[in-house]
Amino acid sequence: MISSGTIRNGEGKTILKENEIMLTSPEGEEIYYYVVIEYPNEEENQNDDLGSTISGNITVEKLDYQYPEINMVGTTVSGNNGWVRSASINTTITTQTGEYEALYCTTTSNSCTPNISATITDNSFSVKLNNNSSAQKICVKVVDEYNQVKEGCSKAYKVDGQVPTSSTTIASSTNGSNGWYQALSINATGSDSHSGVSSIKYCTTTSSTCTPSTNVNGSTTTVKLNSNKSAQRVCTQATDKAGNTSTAKCSNAYSVDTTNPTISITSTSVTQNSISVTVSGSDSHSGIYQYKFSSNNGSSYTTVSSTSSTYTYTFNNLNAGTTYNIAVQAVDRSGRTSSTASRSVTTESLPADEVILANYPTRLTRSIFASTVTASSTGTIYYADTSKGRTYHFAGNPTDNWVRFAGFYWRIVRINEDGSIRLIYNGTGTGTTGTSSQIQTSAFNSSYNNNMYVGYMYRSNQVHGLTTDSTIKIELDQWYEENLQSHADKISTEAGFCGDRQPSTSSSTSNGSGGTGTTITYYGAYIRLYGSNKQPTFDCQNSSDLYTVASSSQGNKVLDYPIGLITADEVAYAGGVGGQNNNRYYLYTNSAYWTMSPYHFNGSYAYVVRVYSSGSLNYNRVDYTNGVRPVINLSPNVTITGEGTSSNPYVVSS
């Protein structure tokens, strides 16, 4: 048995074969070798074997033995940017001795102290590197049975086999209403604990998911959602530097409308106290939700709920003839408001008669006409009831019955029963005296020796003849053609002019006799206005003497133009009295002018009533010359502005 050092029980080599080589401790140590030769003894008493001989040679030699060899090879799954997705280090150990011990460790440094026992199979073992944010290697230490040591470290590998994650959060938002946002941006963020995020991909969808396709370098990006009529999601994927890609992760669904609605005013309609506005609203995303309407240019709004693309709203309780600045807006479901659409709209004006009457809270009626009216009657209007209704007239000396029309000044005589307004010419200025209030002077008729010549229109041997125009009618028609024809749409063709030829052979009582040839005849105005019981009337006593142009319930419809003269009865209502001077009522001009009311035929001469220069109701032979003051009737539907004074007259709107 050969052993080194002290031979202890069981440490000896009990069988020595021929030419067997035994290794001892390494060189450099002091070694003692003991050789004990013992032969087998089959007997129990070994002493019986004394004397036997065993011979052989033991040679002690110095020999060189190789250190263990370590070979480390990495097996990887490739990645990107110098990273691998997995790495295993396979270590193969070669020794000249049959037994050895192998230890290893993993490190992100240059080296480490192996401290983990390797499980050896066929002189090799494998170590799988875990994911790490830094490069890793393994270091191995092998000690053979003769205490020869070999150490070494593998190549370093950056390993990341873990898929990154992605998440979405709201980056910024502007809250709207009804669950909508007026603006919204989503942060898409990738996270990776090892190699780090290389890029983010995203997509937007109105479905539950989509495949991210827009690539952005870096670990985060902000996605601004555009307007859409449906709720939207942002889906993201993160890719790390090793090339691992996460599954798509989608955000919650968000309803976003970043665009204001639009609105336009398509039409308006008006009455005297209302404006109806029809609007068209449009919104391609969240949709129209409300409309806002203002009649004061947006100082205040009335809001109505509607999802319709068109809506009509009516402003009520407005003032007639007033311009309102209409402003409208549309509001979508997200709460966004359109720009303002506006339009100036004027309500229908009150008919001229209503405008005028509104200025006269004092309304009186007269029953006594035997004396003149001279009082200043500004702010006062009179009324009388006729067979056709109520008519309002001026009397005395008003300063608020002035009208500017067709380039001329006029005075209001009365508001007719149908709402038309009877005007008498006053010239191109507001002077109240002189011949400027006349268009010219003219005879009523050039002939005088027959009853028929009292007529504005006449025919021989007919009390109410209509075939021939009087001299003054011809003058008036010509003046109308030259001055008023272009304004005909504002002049009533239905309101007539009464040339009352109700005849009587009695000077005090109307008996219906006379009126033709040279029969002495007293006409209606004579009997009503020159007797002791003065009672004028606005009714025309015979429809044949009510001269009109257009169809009406009364009248003869024979005029070419709607122009005539004032009647004696209208002068009486205004404050004129037969035989009494009056220079303080509005029909006084200090110049004589014709009415169209017949007075009488005395058997030789025909007479027609005139307003004398003194202001009294007077009469004159028809062949004599007096002033001509045209009378017209404004249509009931004209609109006027102004206050009716000479400095601010009522003006007929164009």
Order of alpha helices (4+ residues) and beta strands (2+ residues): beta-beta-beta-beta-beta-beta-beta-beta-beta-beta-beta-beta-beta-beta-beta-beta-beta-beta-beta-beta-beta-beta-beta-beta-beta-alpha-beta-beta-beta-beta-beta-beta-beta-beta-beta-alpha-beta-beta-alpha-beta-alpha-beta-beta-beta-beta-beta-beta-beta
